[in-house]
């Protein structure tokens, strides 16, 4: 039987993603909780992998920022790297994303500079268009502890009743993208999400799972990318820093 794995926030750490996927069943169905991009060095590669392999993905708050700020950047490109309020995205790792698409470079004297890259900009805009199609949630044909399983970027179980309510859709969207607190035990769904990094491994409770183990972070207790199997409850994790050491060792060996 095909198994479904929910993968936490990647934040541009493409090499760690490949190492994690290599440990999962080859026929596994993969669903990502969003935040594929920003902070890490290979956001463009992560997006390409998810798109080309046809994996499922929900909208994350960083995808929302790329849609908003990325369009603003594209309108001023290649003349300016900082049209108006774009610094908010840069402060959240958006500059690393632009660098991965080959759209900016860093100059010691001049700071951040645009790079004229027609192919890179075309891919950037195409990926933005794809991100605009991402759903806020995926409801699976599974139940856990007698609750329907719902995948979102952030914790939304407490406002699940708003997901199909025209009067509550904005409340649901805000929670699904930005909320930080775990859901209450009384929640009607089993919510699998990321967004808020948890220390020392995936957080599993009766009514939710948080799969964001802080892949991009260097703080002790974080720095892992994790996948949770819906059918079995299995957790598979990769430590990003250990993978980086392996890459360095292989580089030195092959020289």
PEQUIRA-V874608 format. One line per field, one symbol per residue. ss: DSSP state (2 for helix, 1 for strand, 0 for the rest). burial: b if it has 16 or more other C-alpha atoms within 10 Angstrom, else e. Layout:
ss=???
burial=???
This chain:
ss=000111100000022222222000000011110000000000222222222220011100222222222222222200000002222222000222222200011110001111000222222222222220001011111111001111110000222222000000222222222200000000001111100000000011000111000000000000011111100000111112222222222222220
burial=eeebbbbbbbbbbbbbbebbbeebeeeebbbbbbbbbbbbbbbbbbbeebeeeeebbbbbbbbbbbbebbebbbeebbeebbeeebeebbeebbbbbbbbbbbbeeeeeeebbbbeeeebbeebbebbeebeebebbbeeeeebeeebbbbbbbbbbbbbebbeeeeebeebbebbbbbeebbeeebbbbbbbbbbbbbebbbeeebbbbbbbbbbbeeeebbbbbbbbbeeeebbbbbbbeeeeeeeeeeeeee
